[in-house]
Amino acid sequence: MHKWCFVALLLFCSCKKNTVISDSPLSPPIVQPPSVNVRDYGATGNGNNDDTKAFNLAMDAADSQKLPVFVPIGFYRAAIVLSHDGLSIIGEQQPGEHLTGGTVIIGKINCNNKRNTSIANLGIDSRGQLKPVDAAAIISGNGIDSIPLHQQFNHISLIGDGYSDYMHGILCQTGSDIIIKNIIVSNFYHGIAIRSSNVLVDSIQAISCGFTSVVIKSAETYNAHTYNVSVNHVTINGNPNDPFSRGGLILIQSYEDISKTENILIQNINSTNAGISCVTVEQTKGVVDNVTISNCTSQAQGDRDTRACYEVSGGSNITFSNCSALNSLGFGFRSTGAVHNIRVINSNEINSGKGSWTGTFTYLQLNGVEIIK
C-alpha cells in the first residue's frame, strides 16, 4: 500500500457575503471573496492591450492586504510572473475547451519559486506566447527536488500550439506538494509534465496532445528524484492519423543515469483513438520502481501496429490491474528490456491487431485466464 502525502491547500480566502457571480458550466457557482480586482489597477480585459502591468500592481496590492487577485470575465493579454508567496489568482469563470468565453489569460503564468499559491477558475491561451526558456502555459518549480511548494491549480482550461518545440500545458519541474485538479488541456506536446514529488493529478481532460497527456519523469540533477505521484480520472482523446494531435499517452519515465521515478499510482484512465499507447513505463536510464496502473480502458489505440496499448520498457515492480485493451492496432500488453516483477492481473484484451501480449511477465491473467503463474 502506497503512502500518499499530499498537502491540502485552501483555494479561496474566507469570504463574507457578497454578490454571487455567474457560474461556469465546468465548475460550481462561487461567491466572490474579498479581493483585489485586477480591473481596478488598469486591466482592460479586451484581448488587445497588454495587461501585464495591471496584474503586477494587483499582485502587490493583494500581497499587502493578504487577499486574492480577482479576474473578471474577459480576455487579458499578460505574461504573469507571481511576485510574492501566498498569492491566489481567481478567475470569475472557467471557459470551455476552445476558450471562447469566461476568464482568459492570453499568455502564461510563471509560479517558479513561489510557495502557498493557487491559480483557479480561468483559461490560458498560450498560442504563440511560449518560448523554450519558459515553455509552459503554467510553469512551477524552485530548482530543488523536494522543497515543499504547496501549490494548487484547479478548474483551468489551457490551449497551445500543438506538437511544437516540447511545449507544455502545465510543467512542474521541481519542488513538492502540488495539487492539479479539474483541468482541460488541449493541443500541447506535453499536456501535464510532473518532475516533482508528492503530487496529486485528478480529473483531467486531455485533447489532441501530440506526445503525452501526462508525463511523470525524473531527469537531470535538480529533478533527479520523482516520487509519490498519483494520477486519477484522466480522459484522453486524439486523432491517431495526425501525429501532431494524435492524443498523448500516460508516460512514467526515468531519463538519466542518476534519475529515479518511484511510487507512482495511475488509475481510472480512459483513452480513445489516441496514438502511441495508453500507459507506458520507460526506464531509459536510471530507475523506475513501484508503479501501479489500475482501472484503465483503452479503445482503438495506436498510430501503427508496432505500438502496445500497455507498454513496459524497463523497470521493476510494475502492476497492471483491471486494465482493458480494446481494438488496439498493435499489442495489448507488452514487456521489453530490463524488467523485473511485471504483473498483469484481472485484465482484458480484445481484438488487438498484432497480439494480446508479448514479453516477460511474472504473472499474467488476461480475459479470465491465468497465462503465466
Buried (B, 14 or more C-beta within 10 A) or exposed (E): EEEEEBBEBEBBBEEEEEEEBEEBEBBEEBEBBBBBBBBEBEBBBEEEBBBBEBBBBBBBBBBEEEBBBBBBBBBBBBBBBBEBEBBBBBBBBBBBBEBEBBBBBBBBBBBBBBBBBBBBBBBBBBBEBBEEEBBBBBBBBBEEBBBBBBBBBBBBBBBBBBBBEBBBBBBBBBBBBBBBBBBBBBBBBBBBBBBBBBBBBBBBBBBBBBBBBBBBBBBEEBBBBBBBBBBBBBBBBBBBEBEBBBBBBBBBBBBBEBBBBBBBBBBBBBBBBBBBBBBBBBBBBBBBBBBBBBBBBBBBBBBEEEBBBBBBBBBBBBBBBBBBBBBBBBBBBBBEEEBEBBBBBEBBBBEBBBBBBBBEBBBBBBEEEEEBE
